Amino acid sequence: VLTAPCDVQLDGDDRTIVQPDIFVYCDQNRITQNRCIGAPDLCMEILSPSTRSKDMLLKRYKYERAHVREFWVVDPEFRRVVVYRFGQNGQESSEHSYHFDDRIPIGICKEGSLIDFGRYRG
C-alpha cells in the first residue's frame, strides 16, 4: 500500500504519470526507487472541491484504460465510496456505491476481505 506523493507511470512511457492518493500493487517488482511502473491493482482518490471533476472523470478514464483492476472514489462530503471494478480477461466492468457506514468488499483480495469505513470516523 502506497500513498501520494508518489509517481505512477501507468503505461510504457512518461506521458501518463499520475499520483493516486492511495494505491496498492500486488507485484512489488513494479515499485522502483524513483516511481512505480504499470497499473496498480487498486487506486483510491479522495475527493476535494479542487480535484473532484479530475478524479471522477479524467483519472477514472486513465485508470480504466491502463487496466487498473479496481478504482475507489472516496467522497468525504457525502460520506460515500463509489467502487469501479474494471473488467479484466473478458469480464464486465461494474460500479457500486457504498456509504461510509458500510463494510466495503475489496475486489482484488480473496472473498471476505472488507474495509469497515465506519471504524474510521473523522
C-alpha positions, 0 to 999 in steps of 0.5 A: 500500500502506497500513498501520494506523493508518489509517481505512477507511470501507468503505461510504457512511457512518461506521458501518463504519470499520475499520483493516486492518493492511495494505491496498492500493487500486488507485484512489488517488482513494479515499485522502483526507487524513483516511481512505480511502473504499470497499473496498480491493482487498486487506486483510491482518490479522495475527493476535494472541491479542487480535484473532484471533476479530475478524479471522477472523470479524467483519472477514472478514464486513465485508470480504466484504460491502463487496466487498473483492476479496481478504482475507489472514489472516496467522497468525504462530503457525502460520506460515500465510496463509489467502487469501479471494478474494471473488467479484466480477461473478458469480464464486465466492468461494474460500479457500486456505491457504498456509504461510509457506514458500510463494510466495503468488499475489496475486489482484488483480495480473496472473498471476505476481505472488507474495509469497515469505513465506519471504524474510521470516523473523522 
